[in-house]
């Protein structure tokens, strides 16, 4: 049973999707400020929902949480209204976000937010945990930019960290952690982020995404490696899936590359949610 809004802490959102009369349906949803939930497709072959925030981003000290539950055979696309902006933090109060998702038997989740954009002096950390039934499927996008590069703010934030964990039953099948902190050296140094302004990853796992994962591995494996390329990709197989890693000089180019490998999922989603976005 989902707790009533009045008892929920600030910055908490919850979303539940069940199969009702053979259609995926949002059966429970709430959010407390600064979190918002937008649900343009609350029922159908696949539910579409987006997270957002009042003020257009996170200010010093904001701590947001998302709980997501998919019932048996339900499908959901979850994105963000825009990039997650983490504003300046002169008071050194860190911002954070956590996601906890549970995918029941036969369910499919495409979790594809826009990139995190941390401004100069910002501090941000996120932890995301996905618990899958053995026959559930997950597409997970996690990407971030150097900040407001057009304003000369390249890798000027105070701290950035991201951790993704995927479990099938009791077994962890994917664990990925990243921490960027200027205390460890210049973030823009040649052997750290160098010329790149955007980095990200795409995980495809589960029976419904098996074909897309195999196609990803084949295409990336066959692509030539070019010296000083503006976009660099690598792909690795994991249990019943694949993971793609990307580094690019331009956010838009990374977005297009992600979309290319997400496009086969449109059949499951009922349409292309990125057609008018990237």
Secondary structure, DSSP 4 states (H G I P E B T S, - for coil): -PPPGGGSPTTEEEEEEEEETTEEEEEEEEE-TTEEEEEEE-EESSEEEEEEEGGGEE-TT-EEEEEEEE-TT-EEEEEESS-EEE---TT---EEEEEEEEE-TT-EEEEEPPPEEEPTT-EEEEEEEEEE-TT-EEEEEEEEE-S-GGGT-SS--SEEEEEEEEEETTEEEEEEEEEE-GGGS-TTSTTTTTT--EEEEEEEESGGGHHHHHHHHHHHHHS---TT-SEEEEEEEETTEEEEEEEESSHHHHHHHHHHHHGGGHHHHTS-TTTTT-
